[in-house]
Amino acid sequence: MDIDRQVRVLVKEELDKQLREIREKLSSISDRVDKVERAQGKKLNLILRLRKHTLDELMSEYRKIRDEMQKTNEEQAEI
């Protein structure tokens, strides 16, 4: 083999090795990003459910107070 060919083979092997390492790192980063996205999605979902529950509770309390006030107003109107 001539020198040029040997250099090409060595360079190709080194580049292949570096490419495999880069692919492994990218795969690892991609996995971590997926985990973070899932965790953030779960947190956001919990926040949204809590918000909805809180709004439902507030609306329920508002309706109770409104109904009591209407009854009081009706009773006063009858008097």
Chimera marker file (.cmm) of the C-alpha trace (Angstrom):
<marker_set name="trace">
<marker id="1" x="0.000" y="0.000" z="0.000" r="1" g="1" b="0" radius="0.5"/>
<marker id="2" x="1.229" y="3.440" z="-0.734" r="1" g="1" b="0" radius="0.5"/>
<marker id="3" x="1.436" y="6.156" z="1.934" r="1" g="1" b="0" radius="0.5"/>
<marker id="4" x="-1.566" y="8.110" z="0.622" r="1" g="1" b="0" radius="0.5"/>
<marker id="5" x="-3.784" y="5.068" z="0.829" r="1" g="1" b="0" radius="0.5"/>
<marker id="6" x="-2.642" y="4.282" z="4.375" r="1" g="1" b="0" radius="0.5"/>
<marker id="7" x="-3.296" y="7.849" z="5.466" r="1" g="1" b="0" radius="0.5"/>
<marker id="8" x="-6.777" y="7.736" z="3.921" r="1" g="1" b="0" radius="0.5"/>
<marker id="9" x="-7.574" y="4.490" z="5.703" r="1" g="1" b="0" radius="0.5"/>
<marker id="10" x="-6.359" y="5.837" z="9.057" r="1" g="1" b="0" radius="0.5"/>
<marker id="11" x="-8.254" y="9.102" z="8.600" r="1" g="1" b="0" radius="0.5"/>
<marker id="12" x="-11.406" y="7.227" z="7.611" r="1" g="1" b="0" radius="0.5"/>
<marker id="13" x="-11.152" y="4.972" z="10.661" r="1" g="1" b="0" radius="0.5"/>
<marker id="14" x="-10.643" y="7.955" z="12.957" r="1" g="1" b="0" radius="0.5"/>
<marker id="15" x="-13.550" y="9.837" z="11.387" r="1" g="1" b="0" radius="0.5"/>
<marker id="16" x="-15.784" y="6.767" z="11.718" r="1" g="1" b="0" radius="0.5"/>
<marker id="17" x="-14.826" y="6.474" z="15.377" r="1" g="1" b="0" radius="0.5"/>
<marker id="18" x="-15.586" y="10.146" z="16.005" r="1" g="1" b="0" radius="0.5"/>
<marker id="19" x="-18.880" y="9.847" z="14.143" r="1" g="1" b="0" radius="0.5"/>
<marker id="20" x="-19.944" y="6.912" z="16.342" r="1" g="1" b="0" radius="0.5"/>
<marker id="21" x="-19.053" y="8.911" z="19.459" r="1" g="1" b="0" radius="0.5"/>
<marker id="22" x="-21.035" y="11.901" z="18.225" r="1" g="1" b="0" radius="0.5"/>
<marker id="23" x="-24.034" y="9.687" z="17.461" r="1" g="1" b="0" radius="0.5"/>
<marker id="24" x="-23.877" y="8.175" z="20.951" r="1" g="1" b="0" radius="0.5"/>
<marker id="25" x="-23.702" y="11.633" z="22.530" r="1" g="1" b="0" radius="0.5"/>
<marker id="26" x="-26.609" y="12.859" z="20.413" r="1" g="1" b="0" radius="0.5"/>
<marker id="27" x="-28.646" y="9.832" z="21.383" r="1" g="1" b="0" radius="0.5"/>
<marker id="28" x="-27.909" y="10.450" z="25.051" r="1" g="1" b="0" radius="0.5"/>
<marker id="29" x="-28.827" y="14.128" z="24.760" r="1" g="1" b="0" radius="0.5"/>
<marker id="30" x="-31.995" y="13.249" z="22.893" r="1" g="1" b="0" radius="0.5"/>
<marker id="31" x="-32.992" y="10.812" z="25.654" r="1" g="1" b="0" radius="0.5"/>
<marker id="32" x="-32.390" y="13.450" z="28.313" r="1" g="1" b="0" radius="0.5"/>
<marker id="33" x="-34.402" y="16.028" z="26.377" r="1" g="1" b="0" radius="0.5"/>
<marker id="34" x="-37.282" y="13.544" z="26.071" r="1" g="1" b="0" radius="0.5"/>
<marker id="35" x="-37.198" y="12.916" z="29.832" r="1" g="1" b="0" radius="0.5"/>
<marker id="36" x="-37.228" y="16.642" z="30.582" r="1" g="1" b="0" radius="0.5"/>
<marker id="37" x="-40.089" y="17.230" z="28.136" r="1" g="1" b="0" radius="0.5"/>
<marker id="38" x="-42.127" y="14.432" z="29.727" r="1" g="1" b="0" radius="0.5"/>
<marker id="39" x="-41.450" y="15.778" z="33.209" r="1" g="1" b="0" radius="0.5"/>
<marker id="40" x="-42.395" y="19.310" z="32.153" r="1" g="1" b="0" radius="0.5"/>
<marker id="41" x="-45.525" y="17.985" z="30.453" r="1" g="1" b="0" radius="0.5"/>
<marker id="42" x="-46.543" y="16.211" z="33.656" r="1" g="1" b="0" radius="0.5"/>
<marker id="43" x="-45.945" y="19.350" z="35.708" r="1" g="1" b="0" radius="0.5"/>
<marker id="44" x="-47.920" y="21.476" z="33.276" r="1" g="1" b="0" radius="0.5"/>
<marker id="45" x="-50.744" y="18.964" z="33.283" r="1" g="1" b="0" radius="0.5"/>
<marker id="46" x="-50.841" y="19.006" z="37.097" r="1" g="1" b="0" radius="0.5"/>
<marker id="47" x="-50.880" y="22.800" z="37.144" r="1" g="1" b="0" radius="0.5"/>
<marker id="48" x="-53.713" y="22.918" z="34.614" r="1" g="1" b="0" radius="0.5"/>
<marker id="49" x="-55.755" y="20.367" z="36.555" r="1" g="1" b="0" radius="0.5"/>
<marker id="50" x="-55.183" y="22.260" z="39.800" r="1" g="1" b="0" radius="0.5"/>
<marker id="51" x="-56.199" y="25.500" z="38.121" r="1" g="1" b="0" radius="0.5"/>
<marker id="52" x="-59.376" y="23.953" z="36.744" r="1" g="1" b="0" radius="0.5"/>
<marker id="53" x="-60.211" y="22.428" z="40.124" r="1" g="1" b="0" radius="0.5"/>
<marker id="54" x="-59.622" y="25.777" z="41.852" r="1" g="1" b="0" radius="0.5"/>
<marker id="55" x="-61.802" y="27.605" z="39.328" r="1" g="1" b="0" radius="0.5"/>
<marker id="56" x="-64.542" y="25.008" z="39.739" r="1" g="1" b="0" radius="0.5"/>
<marker id="57" x="-64.393" y="25.417" z="43.517" r="1" g="1" b="0" radius="0.5"/>
<marker id="58" x="-64.535" y="29.207" z="43.241" r="1" g="1" b="0" radius="0.5"/>
<marker id="59" x="-67.493" y="29.060" z="40.861" r="1" g="1" b="0" radius="0.5"/>
<marker id="60" x="-69.288" y="26.684" z="43.219" r="1" g="1" b="0" radius="0.5"/>
<marker id="61" x="-68.756" y="29.030" z="46.155" r="1" g="1" b="0" radius="0.5"/>
<marker id="62" x="-69.853" y="31.994" z="44.037" r="1" g="1" b="0" radius="0.5"/>
<marker id="63" x="-73.093" y="30.219" z="43.081" r="1" g="1" b="0" radius="0.5"/>
<marker id="64" x="-73.838" y="29.387" z="46.729" r="1" g="1" b="0" radius="0.5"/>
<marker id="65" x="-73.335" y="33.000" z="47.802" r="1" g="1" b="0" radius="0.5"/>
<marker id="66" x="-75.334" y="34.294" z="44.842" r="1" g="1" b="0" radius="0.5"/>
<marker id="67" x="-78.222" y="31.936" z="45.617" r="1" g="1" b="0" radius="0.5"/>
<marker id="68" x="-78.191" y="32.936" z="49.289" r="1" g="1" b="0" radius="0.5"/>
<marker id="69" x="-78.220" y="36.607" z="48.343" r="1" g="1" b="0" radius="0.5"/>
<marker id="70" x="-81.116" y="36.065" z="45.943" r="1" g="1" b="0" radius="0.5"/>
<marker id="71" x="-83.108" y="34.280" z="48.651" r="1" g="1" b="0" radius="0.5"/>
<marker id="72" x="-82.369" y="37.087" z="51.105" r="1" g="1" b="0" radius="0.5"/>
<marker id="73" x="-83.430" y="39.701" z="48.539" r="1" g="1" b="0" radius="0.5"/>
<marker id="74" x="-86.628" y="37.778" z="47.754" r="1" g="1" b="0" radius="0.5"/>
<marker id="75" x="-87.421" y="37.473" z="51.464" r="1" g="1" b="0" radius="0.5"/>
<marker id="76" x="-86.875" y="41.199" z="51.959" r="1" g="1" b="0" radius="0.5"/>
<marker id="77" x="-89.036" y="41.981" z="48.945" r="1" g="1" b="0" radius="0.5"/>
<marker id="78" x="-91.874" y="39.932" z="50.426" r="1" g="1" b="0" radius="0.5"/>
<marker id="79" x="-91.722" y="41.867" z="53.689" r="1" g="1" b="0" radius="0.5"/>
<link id1="1" id2="2" r="1" g="1" b="0" radius="0.2"/>
<link id1="2" id2="3" r="1" g="1" b="0" radius="0.2"/>
<link id1="3" id2="4" r="1" g="1" b="0" radius="0.2"/>
<link id1="4" id2="5" r="1" g="1" b="0" radius="0.2"/>
<link id1="5" id2="6" r="1" g="1" b="0" radius="0.2"/>
<link id1="6" id2="7" r="1" g="1" b="0" radius="0.2"/>
<link id1="7" id2="8" r="1" g="1" b="0" radius="0.2"/>
<link id1="8" id2="9" r="1" g="1" b="0" radius="0.2"/>
<link id1="9" id2="10" r="1" g="1" b="0" radius="0.2"/>
<link id1="10" id2="11" r="1" g="1" b="0" radius="0.2"/>
<link id1="11" id2="12" r="1" g="1" b="0" radius="0.2"/>
<link id1="12" id2="13" r="1" g="1" b="0" radius="0.2"/>
<link id1="13" id2="14" r="1" g="1" b="0" radius="0.2"/>
<link id1="14" id2="15" r="1" g="1" b="0" radius="0.2"/>
<link id1="15" id2="16" r="1" g="1" b="0" radius="0.2"/>
<link id1="16" id2="17" r="1" g="1" b="0" radius="0.2"/>
<link id1="17" id2="18" r="1" g="1" b="0" radius="0.2"/>
<link id1="18" id2="19" r="1" g="1" b="0" radius="0.2"/>
<link id1="19" id2="20" r="1" g="1" b="0" radius="0.2"/>
<link id1="20" id2="21" r="1" g="1" b="0" radius="0.2"/>
<link id1="21" id2="22" r="1" g="1" b="0" radius="0.2"/>
<link id1="22" id2="23" r="1" g="1" b="0" radius="0.2"/>
<link id1="23" id2="24" r="1" g="1" b="0" radius="0.2"/>
<link id1="24" id2="25" r="1" g="1" b="0" radius="0.2"/>
<link id1="25" id2="26" r="1" g="1" b="0" radius="0.2"/>
<link id1="26" id2="27" r="1" g="1" b="0" radius="0.2"/>
<link id1="27" id2="28" r="1" g="1" b="0" radius="0.2"/>
<link id1="28" id2="29" r="1" g="1" b="0" radius="0.2"/>
<link id1="29" id2="30" r="1" g="1" b="0" radius="0.2"/>
<link id1="30" id2="31" r="1" g="1" b="0" radius="0.2"/>
<link id1="31" id2="32" r="1" g="1" b="0" radius="0.2"/>
<link id1="32" id2="33" r="1" g="1" b="0" radius="0.2"/>
<link id1="33" id2="34" r="1" g="1" b="0" radius="0.2"/>
<link id1="34" id2="35" r="1" g="1" b="0" radius="0.2"/>
<link id1="35" id2="36" r="1" g="1" b="0" radius="0.2"/>
<link id1="36" id2="37" r="1" g="1" b="0" radius="0.2"/>
<link id1="37" id2="38" r="1" g="1" b="0" radius="0.2"/>
<link id1="38" id2="39" r="1" g="1" b="0" radius="0.2"/>
<link id1="39" id2="40" r="1" g="1" b="0" radius="0.2"/>
<link id1="40" id2="41" r="1" g="1" b="0" radius="0.2"/>
<link id1="41" id2="42" r="1" g="1" b="0" radius="0.2"/>
<link id1="42" id2="43" r="1" g="1" b="0" radius="0.2"/>
<link id1="43" id2="44" r="1" g="1" b="0" radius="0.2"/>
<link id1="44" id2="45" r="1" g="1" b="0" radius="0.2"/>
<link id1="45" id2="46" r="1" g="1" b="0" radius="0.2"/>
<link id1="46" id2="47" r="1" g="1" b="0" radius="0.2"/>
<link id1="47" id2="48" r="1" g="1" b="0" radius="0.2"/>
<link id1="48" id2="49" r="1" g="1" b="0" radius="0.2"/>
<link id1="49" id2="50" r="1" g="1" b="0" radius="0.2"/>
<link id1="50" id2="51" r="1" g="1" b="0" radius="0.2"/>
<link id1="51" id2="52" r="1" g="1" b="0" radius="0.2"/>
<link id1="52" id2="53" r="1" g="1" b="0" radius="0.2"/>
<link id1="53" id2="54" r="1" g="1" b="0" radius="0.2"/>
<link id1="54" id2="55" r="1" g="1" b="0" radius="0.2"/>
<link id1="55" id2="56" r="1" g="1" b="0" radius="0.2"/>
<link id1="56" id2="57" r="1" g="1" b="0" radius="0.2"/>
<link id1="57" id2="58" r="1" g="1" b="0" radius="0.2"/>
<link id1="58" id2="59" r="1" g="1" b="0" radius="0.2"/>
<link id1="59" id2="60" r="1" g="1" b="0" radius="0.2"/>
<link id1="60" id2="61" r="1" g="1" b="0" radius="0.2"/>
<link id1="61" id2="62" r="1" g="1" b="0" radius="0.2"/>
<link id1="62" id2="63" r="1" g="1" b="0" radius="0.2"/>
<link id1="63" id2="64" r="1" g="1" b="0" radius="0.2"/>
<link id1="64" id2="65" r="1" g="1" b="0" radius="0.2"/>
<link id1="65" id2="66" r="1" g="1" b="0" radius="0.2"/>
<link id1="66" id2="67" r="1" g="1" b="0" radius="0.2"/>
<link id1="67" id2="68" r="1" g="1" b="0" radius="0.2"/>
<link id1="68" id2="69" r="1" g="1" b="0" radius="0.2"/>
<link id1="69" id2="70" r="1" g="1" b="0" radius="0.2"/>
<link id1="70" id2="71" r="1" g="1" b="0" radius="0.2"/>
<link id1="71" id2="72" r="1" g="1" b="0" radius="0.2"/>
<link id1="72" id2="73" r="1" g="1" b="0" radius="0.2"/>
<link id1="73" id2="74" r="1" g="1" b="0" radius="0.2"/>
<link id1="74" id2="75" r="1" g="1" b="0" radius="0.2"/>
<link id1="75" id2="76" r="1" g="1" b="0" radius="0.2"/>
<link id1="76" id2="77" r="1" g="1" b="0" radius="0.2"/>
<link id1="77" id2="78" r="1" g="1" b="0" radius="0.2"/>
<link id1="78" id2="79" r="1" g="1" b="0" radius="0.2"/>
</marker_set>
